[in-house]
Amino acid sequence: MRLSFPVALATAAALLLAGCSDSQTPEEETTQTASASPTQDTSTPEPSETVEESEEPTESPSAEPTEEPTSGGDAVTELSAAVLLPAGGLDPADGPRTESEGVVDWKLPEACSVGAPTTAAAMRSVVQGDGANEVPVGFHQVAVFADTDAAVAEAARINETLTGCTGAAPNDGTRTVAEPVEVGAQGRGLVVDYHGTFAMSGDENALGYYTAVTRRGNAVTLVASAGGENTVSVSREVVTGELGAAWELLCAYDSAGC
């Protein structure tokens, strides 16, 4: 069937428009291709393994040593009368009392004399009682040193002398016996045995008296109950009790404090 001219013209125009709508310019194809591509991930990938933190604890600064210092520096060298036993704490409690300040000889039997603590920074002493009626005389001495080393050396010097002097005292029948004392540091006791009974048999009821020395920090102290008619056991008990009280008064010279 033949189409009329107007109809053929309309059909050709329609075909031309359809063909134009299906075609694309190169620029449009590029744009579509780019938009169709997946977006690239530019972030830094996570590592497949993580480094574990060390399980070892961080070291803390070393703690201050608890042992006594062996150098001067902060050592207390002042020595007040408060370091001396009070009248009621030194036997005989009702005897006359004389206090003094200055470096003097340690109060020890002549056979065991060690002289004075020449390296002491200060020293105090007290004498209580007059020795009347066979009552002992009480002594208490304290020496303080520039550092603990000096005090250790002085206590060692006294201990060595007391150990070495054990035996008969000159010009009489007394005998001396050194023994350890469990008070403070470097504690040492000395029995003065009037008749040698204790030295020979260990009889605690032998007549005699006791002297004891100990150290606390940079201070050294001595307590004695000299003379009288006490037994060794009684005198030892009195003196070691007084030495313990004397040690308590020296906490200012102890690195551990009071």
C-alpha positions in Angstrom: 0.0 0.0 0.0 1.4 3.4 -0.9 1.5 6.0 1.8 0.5 9.5 1.0 3.3 12.1 1.0 2.4 13.8 4.2 2.2 10.4 6.0 5.6 9.3 4.7 7.1 12.6 5.8 5.8 12.3 9.3 7.1 8.7 9.6 10.6 9.7 8.5 10.7 12.5 11.1 9.7 10.1 13.8 12.4 7.6 12.9 15.0 10.4 12.9 14.1 11.6 16.4 14.2 8.0 17.8 17.7 7.5 16.4 19.0 10.8 17.9 17.7 9.8 21.4 19.7 6.5 21.4 23.0 8.0 20.6 25.5 9.5 23.2 28.4 11.9 22.9 31.9 10.7 23.9 31.8 13.1 26.9 28.6 11.6 28.2 30.0 8.1 27.9 33.1 9.1 29.9 31.0 10.7 32.6 28.8 7.7 33.0 31.8 5.3 33.0 33.5 7.3 35.8 30.3 7.4 37.9 29.8 3.7 37.4 33.3 2.8 38.7 33.4 1.9 42.5 34.8 4.6 44.8 38.5 3.8 45.7 39.1 3.6 49.5 42.0 5.9 50.3 42.1 5.4 54.1 45.1 3.7 55.7 44.4 0.0 56.1 44.3 -1.3 59.7 47.3 -3.5 60.5 46.6 -7.1 60.6 48.3 -7.6 63.9 48.5 -5.1 66.9 51.6 -5.0 69.1 50.7 -6.0 72.7 51.9 -3.8 75.5 54.6 -5.2 77.6 53.4 -7.1 80.6 56.5 -6.2 82.6 55.6 -3.5 85.2 57.3 -0.1 85.0 60.1 0.0 87.6 59.5 2.5 90.4 62.2 4.5 92.1 64.0 2.5 94.7 62.7 2.9 98.2 64.8 4.7 100.8 67.0 2.2 102.7 65.7 1.3 106.2 69.2 0.6 107.5 70.9 3.3 109.6 72.8 5.9 107.6 76.6 5.6 107.6 77.4 9.2 106.8 77.0 12.5 108.6 74.7 14.8 106.7 71.4 14.9 108.7 72.7 13.3 111.9 71.6 15.0 115.1 74.5 16.1 117.2 72.8 18.3 119.8 72.6 16.7 123.2 70.1 18.2 125.7 69.6 17.1 129.3 66.5 15.3 128.3 68.6 12.3 127.1 69.5 11.6 130.8 67.4 9.3 132.9 65.3 11.2 135.5 66.0 10.9 139.2 63.2 8.4 139.6 64.6 6.2 136.8 68.1 5.8 138.1 68.9 3.8 141.3 69.2 5.0 144.0 66.2 7.2 143.3 66.5 9.2 146.6 70.3 9.9 146.4 72.0 13.2 145.6 72.2 13.9 141.9 74.9 15.7 139.9 74.6 16.4 136.1 77.5 17.5 133.9 78.2 18.3 130.3 81.4 17.7 128.4 83.5 14.8 127.1 84.9 12.7 130.0 86.0 9.1 130.6 83.4 6.4 130.4 82.5 5.1 133.9 84.0 1.6 133.9 86.2 -0.3 136.4 89.8 0.6 136.3 90.8 -2.8 134.8 88.5 -2.2 131.9 89.0 1.5 131.4 88.6 2.8 127.9 89.1 6.5 128.6 87.0 9.2 126.9 85.1 9.1 123.6 87.5 11.5 121.9 85.5 11.5 118.6 82.2 12.5 120.3 80.5 15.7 119.3 78.9 16.1 122.7 78.5 14.2 126.0 76.4 14.3 129.1 76.7 12.5 132.4 74.8 12.1 135.7 75.9 10.6 139.0 73.2 9.7 141.5 73.8 8.6 145.1 76.7 8.9 147.5 77.5 5.2 148.2 76.7 5.5 151.9 75.3 2.5 153.8 76.5 0.0 151.1 74.0 1.5 148.6 75.3 1.5 145.0 75.9 4.7 143.0 74.1 5.1 139.8 75.8 6.4 136.6 74.3 7.3 133.3 76.3 8.7 130.3 75.4 9.6 126.8 77.8 10.5 123.9 76.7 11.6 120.5 78.8 11.5 117.3 78.9 13.2 114.0 77.6 10.1 112.2 76.6 6.5 112.8 80.0 5.2 111.6 81.8 7.0 114.4 79.3 5.7 117.0 79.6 2.2 115.7 83.4 2.5 116.0 83.2 3.8 119.6 80.8 1.0 120.7 83.1 -1.5 119.1 86.1 -0.1 120.9 84.2 -0.4 124.3 83.0 -3.9 123.5 86.5 -5.1 122.6 88.0 -3.7 125.8 85.3 -5.2 128.0 85.8 -8.6 126.3 89.5 -8.3 126.6 89.5 -7.3 130.3 87.6 -10.4 131.5 89.6 -11.8 134.4 91.1 -10.7 137.7 91.3 -7.0 138.4 94.6 -5.7 139.7 95.3 -5.3 143.4 92.2 -7.1 144.7 90.2 -10.3 144.3 87.5 -9.0 142.0 86.9 -10.6 138.6 85.2 -9.2 135.6 83.0 -11.0 133.1 81.7 -9.5 129.9 78.5 -10.7 128.3 76.1 -9.6 125.5 73.1 -7.5 126.4 69.9 -7.6 124.3 69.2 -3.9 124.3 69.8 -1.7 121.3 72.7 -2.3 119.0 76.1 -3.6 120.1 74.9 -4.1 123.6 77.5 -5.3 126.1 77.4 -5.9 129.9 80.1 -6.2 132.4 79.8 -8.1 135.7 82.1 -7.0 138.5 82.4 -10.1 140.7 83.7 -9.1 144.1 85.0 -12.5 145.1 85.3 -14.4 141.9 82.4 -16.7 142.7 80.3 -15.8 139.7 83.3 -16.0 137.4 84.2 -19.5 138.6 80.8 -21.1 139.1 78.2 -18.8 137.5 76.5 -18.3 140.8 74.0 -15.4 140.3 73.8 -14.8 144.0 77.5 -13.8 144.1 78.1 -10.2 145.4 78.9 -7.7 142.7 77.5 -5.0 140.4 76.7 -4.5 136.7 77.5 -2.0 134.0 76.1 -2.0 130.5 76.6 -0.1 127.2 74.6 0.1 124.0 74.2 2.2 120.9 71.2 3.8 119.1 71.9 5.5 115.8 74.8 7.9 116.3 74.6 7.9 120.1 76.2 5.6 122.6 75.0 5.3 126.2 76.3 3.6 129.4 74.4 2.8 132.6 76.0 1.5 135.8 75.1 0.6 139.4 78.5 0.6 141.0 79.5 -0.6 144.4 77.0 -1.6 147.1 76.1 -5.0 148.4 73.8 -6.3 145.7 74.0 -9.7 144.1 75.0 -10.0 140.4 71.5 -11.0 139.4 69.8 -8.1 141.2 72.3 -5.5 139.8 72.0 -6.9 136.3 68.2 -6.7 136.4 68.3 -3.1 137.6 70.9 -1.9 135.1 69.4 -3.7 132.0 66.0 -2.1 132.9 67.6 1.3 133.1 69.5 0.7 129.9 66.3 -0.1 128.1 64.8 3.2 129.4 67.9 5.1 128.4 67.7 3.6 124.9 64.2 4.9 124.6 65.4 8.4 125.2 67.7 8.3 122.2 65.1 8.0 119.4 66.1 11.4 118.0 69.4 9.8 117.0 67.8 6.8 115.3 67.3 7.0 111.5 64.1 5.1 111.9 62.8 7.8 114.3 60.8 7.4 117.4 
